[in-house]
Amino acid sequence: MERSNDAGGAFYEIRVRGRLDERWGEFFDGMEIASGEEVTTISGVVADQSALHGLLERVRDSGLVLISVNSAVGEKGFFTASEVKRPMAT
């Protein structure tokens, strides 16, 4: 069973091919956008599976190439937003 925070969400990272700038964050419901040279990570708390599928539909509809979808999973289940420690951007 998925652990969730008080808001009912879990932390996810969606990786897509290419570079997206931070303006895409609004399009992806306020998710954080972090671009590398060839891959962009879209990350943040997703309310539920329906919201996750909605984000994935936006990836598809935008013509982006999906690389991976990962949840932050800990020893006892899914991490919540308050439990996730984000690495410093380099």
C-alpha positions in Angstrom: 0.0 0.0 0.0 1.3 3.5 -0.9 2.2 5.8 1.9 1.0 9.3 1.5 1.3 12.7 3.3 -1.5 14.7 4.8 -2.3 16.0 1.3 -2.6 12.5 0.0 0.4 12.6 -2.3 3.6 10.8 -3.0 6.9 12.1 -4.5 7.6 11.2 -8.1 10.4 11.9 -10.7 9.5 11.8 -14.3 12.5 11.8 -16.7 12.1 13.0 -20.3 14.6 13.3 -23.2 15.6 16.9 -24.0 15.9 20.2 -22.2 12.9 22.0 -20.8 13.2 25.3 -19.0 11.5 26.2 -15.7 8.5 27.7 -17.5 7.3 24.2 -18.1 6.6 23.8 -14.4 3.3 25.5 -14.7 2.2 23.2 -17.5 3.1 20.3 -15.3 1.0 21.5 -12.3 3.8 23.3 -10.5 6.3 20.4 -10.6 10.0 21.2 -10.3 11.8 21.2 -13.6 15.6 20.3 -13.6 17.3 20.0 -17.0 20.6 18.4 -17.7 22.4 18.3 -21.1 20.1 15.6 -22.6 17.5 14.8 -19.9 15.0 16.8 -17.9 13.6 15.7 -14.6 10.1 16.7 -13.7 9.6 16.1 -9.9 7.3 16.8 -7.1 4.4 15.5 -5.1 1.6 13.9 -7.1 -1.8 13.7 -5.4 -2.8 10.2 -6.6 -2.6 7.7 -9.5 -5.1 9.7 -11.5 -3.0 12.8 -11.2 0.1 10.8 -12.2 -1.6 9.5 -15.3 -2.7 13.1 -16.1 1.0 14.2 -16.0 2.0 11.3 -18.2 -0.7 12.3 -20.7 0.8 15.8 -20.8 4.2 14.3 -21.5 2.7 12.2 -24.4 0.6 15.0 -25.8 3.6 17.4 -25.8 5.6 14.9 -27.9 8.2 14.4 -25.2 10.1 11.1 -25.1 9.5 9.5 -21.7 12.6 7.9 -20.2 11.4 6.8 -16.8 8.9 7.3 -13.9 10.2 6.7 -10.4 8.7 7.1 -7.0 10.8 7.9 -4.0 10.5 4.6 -2.2 12.0 4.0 1.3 12.3 1.1 3.5 8.7 1.4 4.8 7.1 2.4 1.5 6.7 5.6 -0.5 8.4 8.7 0.8 6.2 11.7 1.2 7.2 15.3 0.3 8.3 16.1 3.8 10.5 13.1 3.9 12.3 13.7 0.6 15.7 15.4 0.8 16.5 16.9 -2.6 20.1 17.0 -3.7 21.7 20.3 -4.3 21.7 21.4 -8.0 25.1 21.4 -9.6 
